[in-house]
Amino acid sequence: MIRKMKIPFNVPYITGKEMNYIEDAITKLQLCGDGDYSKRISKFMKNQFNIEKSFFLTSGSAALDMSAILLNLKKGDEVIMPSFTFVSTANSVVLRNANIKFVDIDPTTFNIDTEKIEENINENTKAIFPVHYGGISCNMDTILKLKKKYNLKIVEDAAQGVNAKYLDKYLGSIGDIGCYSFHATKNYICGEGGLILINNPDLGERAEIIREKGTDRTKFIRGEVDKYSWVDIGSSFLGSEILAAFLMAQLDELSKIQYMRKKIFLKYNEDLKILQERGVLKLPFVPNYSTPNYHIYYIVLKNEQQRNKLMIDLRNRGIQSVFHYIPLHSSKMGKKLGYKANELPITEEYSKRILRLPIYPDLKIDEVEYITSEIKRLLY
Ligand SMILES: *Cc1c(COP(=O)(O)O)cnc(C)c1O
């Protein structure tokens, strides 16, 4: 008998406590930002991740946009980042009219190649935005040395890196600023949501103002001023209490969710190891300094044709797999900004060879077995 399963690429995980927390927020008539649940999230981050100051926001993109405002990026400034990332990393810089210097990736981790950063630094360089791809850490030691040597700011795009570590530090807590996402496709979710982590204390006061539409309303609420008014630029970056309540239910199950993802990640590794040994494909590489959160499981095929064919063959067997990213420098917008294809050979090659497989807490081990046995059948 032919087994055929239907396996979607992603299924959001629900803990079961979300409704209770949301109901509680509604009962207390706390609907807008900065209520009990938003405060609980920040306290949780302090206790669990050792993050001194954080603010719950509408999205990870909002956290990046706020970061670019906080760094005072302006026309003529340059920011270093990988091209192999989600558009939000780049949009935050472009929205401030600053320039991006895209740096190639390391083919073993898909993270920015830290050996290629220094040659891209000049007198206009203001910041580095490292992206922790799939929750596997960048080499932060090298990045922090460059920060010191050239007096740069570091904004970690840890949208995919919640509850993952570089050595003994949580991702997002290492640079001047860290950015988390709680989008429905991430590890801990609330539909749309994010968090900005302010690790550099000099940026804390202004962060409060920028996220409150450029007003000193937060000081007013604390009773430090007797009225609030427009004092800086800003926008409505605060996330709603309804979503904060949803997220808190997820954070309560932080370790359980990570453990469920880890089991799947390790099962893929175990089943597919033989293909890597035979040189058929490559599996994710985790450097010694990284403790991942198992956000993404990917395989690297020989070339684009093989990758695309495998994706279709898997789809015909009920398995949804996806790839990303179209490198930002060679995208439609990238070309409009003047970047040329062929500038970043590793990024271009590897973005064509990567295939992402389903990974989410409710994915069953026998479903993983079905996926890996079909991959073996198709690639032998
Ligand atoms: C998801 C993601 C973002 C954006 O997060 P949103 O919450 O969807 O706005 C930014 N950067 C990276 C690398 C991401 O994966």
The ligand as an SDF file (V2000), in Angstrom:
LIG
                    3D

 15 15  0  0  0  0  0  0  0  0999 V2000
   10.5010   37.2780   10.4380 C   0  0  0  0  0  0  0  0  0  0  0  0
   11.6910   38.1060   10.2530 C   0  0  0  0  0  0  0  0  0  0  0  0
   11.6530   39.5080   10.3760 C   0  0  0  0  0  0  0  0  0  0  0  0
   10.3820   40.2880   10.5090 C   0  0  0  0  0  0  0  0  0  0  0  0
    9.5730   39.9490   11.5730 O   0  0  0  0  0  0  0  0  0  0  0  0
    8.0160   40.3530   11.5350 P   0  0  0  0  0  0  0  0  0  0  0  0
    7.5760   40.1040   12.9380 O   0  0  0  0  0  0  0  0  0  0  0  0
    7.3630   39.4250   10.5520 O   0  0  0  0  0  0  0  0  0  0  0  0
    7.9100   41.7570   11.1370 O   0  0  0  0  0  0  0  0  0  0  0  0
   12.8420   40.2090   10.2640 C   0  0  0  0  0  0  0  0  0  0  0  0
   14.0110   39.5930   10.0300 N   0  0  0  0  0  0  0  0  0  0  0  0
   14.0870   38.2460    9.8890 C   0  0  0  0  0  0  0  0  0  0  0  0
   15.4230   37.6170    9.6480 C   0  0  0  0  0  0  0  0  0  0  0  0
   12.9330   37.4750    9.9810 C   0  0  0  0  0  0  0  0  0  0  0  0
   13.0080   36.1440    9.8150 O   0  0  0  0  0  0  0  0  0  0  0  0
  1  2  1  0
  2  3  1  0
  2 14  2  0
  3  4  1  0
  3 10  2  0
  4  5  1  0
  5  6  1  0
  6  7  2  0
  6  8  1  0
  6  9  1  0
 10 11  1  0
 11 12  2  0
 12 13  1  0
 12 14  1  0
 14 15  1  0
M  END
$$$$
